[in-house]
């Protein structure tokens, strides 16, 4: 398994689990409307996200290129796949933020405001969407490259 594929798979798993755990805390109990008012949920969400960043940093460290007899470096193909995945994820994240904003506006326009808890969700989930979409696209590109005998 290439470094790019390994990192993309671990990134997807880490941030998928973080997104799931955060979503459970966010929608738990009184839901989004009370999220910002319930300190324990904000702290639990922040703790989950901190664990995600710690796990992601640890994964980057453990999957780094090591010098030695068995070192396999990243080549131009790996760099191209990662750059293409990141560039492709950017419009996805923009569409995600736009769509969520419109959905929230539609839902709450009658009362004249969006509960502030949704801003927490939008901020955190945008980060999750960026990591997850980039890793999924990298995995797809890796799969396509290996299917053509390039992997």
C-alpha positions as CSV (number, residue, x, y, z in Angstrom):
1,X,0.0,0.0,0.0
2,X,1.4,3.4,-1.0
3,X,1.9,6.1,1.5
4,X,-0.7,8.2,-0.3
5,X,-3.3,5.5,-0.1
6,X,-2.4,4.6,3.5
7,X,-2.7,8.3,4.6
8,X,-5.9,8.8,2.7
9,X,-7.5,5.7,4.2
10,X,-6.5,6.6,7.8
11,X,-7.6,10.3,7.2
12,X,-11.0,9.1,6.1
13,X,-11.3,6.7,9.1
14,X,-10.1,9.3,11.7
15,X,-12.3,12.2,10.5
16,X,-15.2,10.0,9.7
17,X,-15.2,8.8,13.3
18,X,-14.7,12.3,14.6
19,X,-17.6,13.6,12.5
20,X,-19.9,10.8,13.7
21,X,-19.0,11.3,17.4
22,X,-19.3,15.1,17.1
23,X,-22.7,14.8,15.3
24,X,-24.0,12.6,18.1
25,X,-23.0,15.1,20.7
26,X,-24.3,18.0,18.6
27,X,-27.8,16.5,18.0
28,X,-28.0,14.9,21.5
29,X,-30.7,16.0,23.9
30,X,-32.0,19.5,23.2
31,X,-30.3,19.5,19.8
32,X,-28.7,22.3,17.8
33,X,-30.8,25.1,19.3
34,X,-29.3,24.5,22.8
35,X,-25.8,23.4,21.8
36,X,-24.1,26.7,22.5
37,X,-25.9,27.0,25.9
38,X,-24.8,23.6,27.1
39,X,-21.1,23.9,28.1
40,X,-20.6,20.1,28.6
41,X,-21.6,19.5,25.0
42,X,-19.3,22.2,23.7
43,X,-16.5,20.8,25.8
44,X,-17.3,17.2,24.7
45,X,-17.3,18.4,21.0
46,X,-14.0,20.2,21.5
47,X,-12.5,17.1,23.1
48,X,-13.6,14.9,20.3
49,X,-12.1,17.3,17.7
50,X,-8.9,17.6,19.7
51,X,-8.6,13.8,19.7
52,X,-9.1,13.9,16.0
53,X,-6.3,16.3,15.4
54,X,-4.1,14.4,17.8
55,X,-4.8,11.1,16.0
56,X,-4.3,12.8,12.6
57,X,-0.9,14.2,13.7
58,X,0.1,10.8,15.1
59,X,-0.9,9.1,11.8
60,X,1.2,11.6,9.8
61,X,4.1,10.9,12.1
62,X,3.7,7.1,11.9
63,X,3.3,7.1,8.1
64,X,6.2,9.4,7.4
65,X,8.9,8.4,5.0
66,X,11.7,6.8,6.9
67,X,15.3,6.6,5.8
68,X,16.8,3.2,5.5
69,X,16.9,0.1,3.4
70,X,13.1,-0.2,3.0
71,X,12.3,3.5,2.5
72,X,9.8,4.2,-0.3
73,X,9.6,7.8,-1.1
74,X,6.8,9.8,-2.6
75,X,7.1,10.3,-6.3
76,X,5.6,12.8,-8.7
77,X,2.5,10.6,-9.1
78,X,1.8,10.7,-5.4
79,X,2.2,14.4,-5.3
80,X,0.0,14.8,-8.3
81,X,-2.7,12.7,-6.8
82,X,-2.7,14.6,-3.5
83,X,-2.7,18.0,-5.2
84,X,-5.6,16.9,-7.5
85,X,-7.5,15.5,-4.5
86,X,-7.1,18.7,-2.5
87,X,-8.0,20.9,-5.5
88,X,-11.1,18.7,-6.2
89,X,-12.1,18.8,-2.5
90,X,-12.1,22.6,-2.4
91,X,-15.2,23.1,-4.6
92,X,-17.0,20.3,-2.7
93,X,-16.4,22.1,0.6
94,X,-17.6,25.4,-0.9
95,X,-20.8,23.7,-2.1
96,X,-21.2,22.1,1.3
97,X,-21.0,25.4,3.1
98,X,-23.3,27.1,0.6
99,X,-25.9,24.3,0.7
100,X,-25.9,24.2,4.5
101,X,-26.2,28.0,4.7
102,X,-29.2,27.9,2.4
103,X,-30.8,25.0,4.2
104,X,-30.5,26.8,7.5
105,X,-31.8,30.0,6.1
106,X,-34.8,28.2,4.6
107,X,-35.5,26.4,7.9
108,X,-35.2,29.5,10.2
109,X,-36.2,32.5,8.0
110,X,-39.6,32.5,9.6
111,X,-38.2,33.2,13.1
112,X,-35.6,35.7,11.8
113,X,-32.4,34.1,13.1
114,X,-30.4,30.9,13.0
115,X,-29.5,29.5,16.4
116,X,-25.9,30.0,17.2
117,X,-25.3,26.3,17.7
118,X,-25.5,25.8,14.0
119,X,-22.5,28.1,13.5
120,X,-20.5,25.7,15.7
121,X,-21.7,22.8,13.6
122,X,-20.9,24.6,10.3
123,X,-17.4,25.5,11.5
124,X,-16.5,22.1,12.7
125,X,-18.2,20.1,9.9
126,X,-16.5,22.2,7.3
127,X,-13.2,21.0,8.6
128,X,-14.5,17.4,8.6
129,X,-15.8,17.8,5.0
130,X,-12.4,19.0,3.8
131,X,-10.5,16.1,5.3
132,X,-13.0,13.5,4.3
133,X,-13.6,14.7,0.8
134,X,-9.9,15.1,0.0
135,X,-9.1,11.6,1.4
136,X,-12.0,10.0,-0.6
137,X,-10.9,11.7,-3.8
138,X,-7.3,10.6,-3.2
139,X,-8.4,7.0,-2.7
140,X,-10.4,7.1,-5.9
141,X,-7.5,8.5,-7.8
142,X,-5.1,6.0,-6.3
143,X,-7.5,3.2,-7.3
144,X,-7.8,4.5,-10.8
145,X,-4.0,4.8,-11.1
146,X,-3.4,1.3,-9.8
147,X,-6.1,-0.1,-12.2
148,X,-4.0,1.3,-15.1
149,X,-0.8,-0.4,-13.8
150,X,0.6,2.8,-12.3
151,X,0.5,1.7,-8.6
